[in-house]
Amino acid sequence: MTLDEWRVLRRRAKAIHRDEEPNVLAPAEVFSDRRADGRIRDEYLPGHDPAAIRERSATVRSRIGSSCCGWVVRPTSAEFYDAIHAERPTTRQRVLIRMWAREAEPSQIVLAWAEEVYTLRELIAAFHRAQADHPQVAKAFNRLARP
């Protein structure tokens, strides 16, 4: 879907109700590409282990511990980090991204951003590549799209 097509959908949804969002995930380009930094981490995660960022994210490790406990080979936060940044995700990487899209709490999504796992634009692009754009996921994330 093109950006213009998505904007038409969003205008139609907003015409019905100002807080409504389309159930189609917006293109990645309408989301922020702002990276977190140490100042943001200190604000969001006081006392945070400075080594637990990017591929060593404590937030991602925690979510995986809850959501993937039945997996024969449990994924790691490094594996999730690689999945988010993979241009052509493998089947396992797509499943891992879909898990995050459906099961991560809003606070975990923000904290993983603060731990430099992704920018919002990178996360949405990964959702598109993994086909993790379920209508409920789309509606929730579209609220974060820039006007």
C-alpha positions in Angstrom: 0.0 0.0 0.0 1.3 3.4 -0.9 1.6 6.3 1.5 -1.1 8.2 -0.3 -3.5 5.3 -0.2 -2.9 4.9 3.5 -3.6 8.6 4.1 -6.9 8.3 2.3 -7.8 5.3 4.6 -6.8 7.3 7.6 -8.9 10.4 6.6 -11.9 8.1 6.1 -11.4 6.5 9.5 -11.1 9.9 11.2 -14.2 11.1 9.4 -16.2 8.4 11.3 -14.6 9.1 14.6 -11.6 11.4 15.4 -9.9 8.6 17.4 -10.4 5.9 14.8 -7.5 4.4 13.0 -7.4 2.3 9.8 -7.0 -1.5 10.4 -4.2 -1.5 7.8 -0.7 -0.8 9.1 0.8 2.4 7.8 3.9 2.5 5.8 7.1 2.6 7.9 8.0 6.1 6.6 5.2 7.8 8.6 6.8 6.6 11.9 9.6 8.3 13.7 13.1 7.2 13.1 14.4 8.8 16.3 16.9 6.7 18.2 17.0 6.6 21.9 20.1 7.6 23.8 21.6 7.4 27.3 19.6 10.3 28.5 16.3 8.7 27.4 17.4 5.4 28.9 18.2 7.1 32.2 14.7 8.7 32.2 12.8 5.6 31.2 14.9 3.0 33.0 16.7 4.5 36.0 19.4 2.3 37.3 19.4 0.3 34.1 22.4 -1.9 33.3 24.3 0.0 30.5 25.3 -3.2 28.8 21.7 -4.4 28.5 20.9 -2.6 25.2 20.5 -3.4 21.6 21.1 -7.2 21.1 21.4 -7.6 24.9 18.1 -5.9 25.7 16.7 -6.9 29.1 13.2 -6.0 28.0 13.3 -8.3 25.0 14.8 -11.1 27.1 11.9 -10.7 29.6 9.2 -10.9 26.9 10.9 -13.9 25.2 11.0 -15.6 28.6 7.2 -15.3 28.9 6.1 -15.7 25.3 8.6 -18.4 24.0 8.9 -20.6 27.1 7.5 -23.6 25.1 9.9 -23.3 22.2 12.3 -26.2 21.8 15.1 -23.8 21.1 14.2 -20.5 23.0 15.2 -17.4 21.1 17.6 -14.8 22.5 17.4 -11.1 22.6 20.2 -11.1 20.0 18.2 -13.2 17.7 15.2 -10.8 18.0 17.5 -7.9 17.3 18.8 -9.6 14.2 15.2 -10.4 13.1 14.1 -6.8 13.4 17.0 -5.7 11.2 16.9 -8.6 8.7 16.0 -7.4 5.2 14.7 -10.9 4.3 13.7 -12.5 7.6 13.7 -16.3 7.9 10.6 -18.2 8.9 11.8 -18.3 12.5 12.6 -14.6 12.5 9.1 -13.8 11.1 7.5 -15.8 13.9 9.6 -14.0 16.5 8.6 -10.6 15.1 4.9 -11.7 15.0 5.2 -12.7 18.7 6.5 -9.2 19.5 3.7 -7.6 17.5 1.0 -9.5 19.3 2.3 -10.1 22.8 4.6 -7.3 23.8 3.0 -4.9 26.2 3.0 -1.2 25.2 5.5 -0.5 28.0 7.8 -3.2 26.6 7.6 -1.7 23.1 8.7 1.7 24.5 11.4 0.2 26.8 12.9 -1.8 23.9 13.0 1.4 21.9 14.8 3.1 24.9 17.2 0.1 24.9 18.1 0.9 21.2 16.6 -2.4 19.9 14.9 -0.4 17.1 13.4 2.9 16.1 9.7 2.9 15.6 10.2 3.1 11.8 12.5 0.0 11.9 10.0 -1.9 14.0 7.1 -1.1 11.6 9.2 -2.0 8.6 10.0 -5.4 10.3 6.3 -5.9 10.9 5.6 -5.4 7.2 8.4 -7.8 6.2 7.2 -10.4 8.6 3.5 -9.9 7.7 2.8 -9.0 11.3 0.3 -6.4 10.3 -2.8 -8.0 11.8 -5.7 -5.4 12.0 -5.5 -5.1 15.8 -1.8 -4.5 15.6 -2.3 -2.0 12.8 -4.9 0.0 14.8 -2.7 0.2 17.9 0.5 1.2 16.0 -1.2 3.6 13.6 -2.0 5.8 16.6 1.8 6.5 16.7 2.0 7.5 13.0 3.0 11.1 12.4 0.2 13.2 10.8 
